[in-house]
Amino acid sequence: MNESVMKLAQFAMSVPCGGKHPFVNARDEFIVNENINAYFSLKDVETELEFKEKVALELCYYCADNHWDRYWSSRLLTWINFVLGSDLSKDDMTDIYMFLSPLGGRGPELGREFVESGYDRSVIQKAKEQYRQGGGGKK
């Protein structure tokens, strides 16, 4: 992990999520909240962009409708928005999971575009349109 990623990770660890501070375990997993097992691997994170992709595109699962927990998910969503400097909603997180996230079976191109754009919702709309036209799923 380079220095800029380490600084971003340290900043993210300084922000509590549900009363607890995130941490990195011995397996190089960034544990945001162990109560809901919200984490992502740091093993393949080399840039700030990749760190932000993990936060936006992998943690979205815990804030999507299919996994929503009023207490924990709302706190995680607040943490995500603070760390990313975004204003994503529960509905956005569901759409990100369904149409942009590798966890939802999507390829990385539009997910990366979404993060690079500063979380522009028009990228979500573009992904939805591609999905409707039969272009969804991994390539």
N, C-alpha and C positions, 0 to 999 in steps of 0.2 A: 504494500500500500504506500503510495507516495505521500509526501508531506501535506499537500492540499486535501487529500482524502482523509488523512489522519486528523487534520484540524476540523473538517466537517463532521467526522465521526465523534470527535471529542465534544463539539458543540451539541450534537444530537444526544450524546450521553448526559449532557448537563441539564437537559430538559426532562423533567419527570413525566411519566405517562401513567396516570392512575395512581399517583402517589409514590411510585418507585422510579428510580433512574435506570435507563437502559444500560446494558453492559455487554462486553464481548466475552464469550466463554472459551474454554480450552480448545474447542473444535472450530474456532474462528467463525462463530455465529454471532451476529448482532442481535441480542435479545432485547426487544423493545418492551415487551410485557410478558412475563412468564405466566401470569394468571390465565391468559388466553393463548399462550404458546405463540405469540406474535414475534417472529424472527425471520432473518434472512442470512444467507451465507455471505461471508466476506472473501471467500477464497478466490473468486474470479473478479473482484472489484479492484480496478487499477486507477480509475479516474473519478472525479467528482460526478460526472455525468452518470457513470455506472452506479455509484452510490445512490444518487437521486432516482435512478430507474428502479433500483431495488425497493426504495421507500414507496414510490408511487405505484409501481406495477406489481409488486409482490404483496405489500401490506394491504393493498386494496381488498384482498379476499376477506380480511377480518372486519371490514367496514361495509361490505356488500350485503344486500338484502338476505342472501342465503345463509349468512353467518352473523347477522346483526344481533348484538347484545346491547341493550339500551345503556347499560352502565359502562362496560369496557370498550365497546366499539366507538361510542361517542368520545371517550377520552383519547382513544387511539387516533381518531380522525382529527381532533384538536391538535394532538402532537404532530401528526403528519403535516397539517397545514402550517404549523409554527416552524417546523424544521425546513420545509420546502418554500415557505413564504407564499403559499397558495391559499385559495379560498374554496377548496373542493367540498362538495356536499356528499351526503350519503348516496343520493341518486347518481352523482358523478362517479363515486367509487364503484357502484354496481355496474355502471356502463364501462368503466375502465377495466374491471374484472372480466366482463363479458366480451368486450370488443378490442381491448388493447393488451391485456396481460398474457404472458406466456402461461400463467396458471389456468387461464381460461381457454388455452389451446390456440393462442394467436401467435403469429410470427413477430419478430422484434421490430420491424421497420416502423410501423405507425406508433408503437409504444415509445420508441426513441424520439420520433418526431414530436410527440406530445410533450415529452420532458424537455427537449431542446427548445420548443416553442414557449416555454414558461407556463405550461399547462393550459394551452389554448383549447377551449372546448370545441372549436371547429374541427379539430383533429378527431375528436370522439365522433362527431357527426359524420366525418368522412369515413371512419371505420365502420360505422353503422350502415352507411350506404353501400360500402363494399360488401359487407356481410349480406345485405338484402339482395344484392346482385349475384350472390353465389361466390364471392371472393373471400369469405371468411375462413379461418382455420390456418394451421401451419402450412408453410410452403415447403 
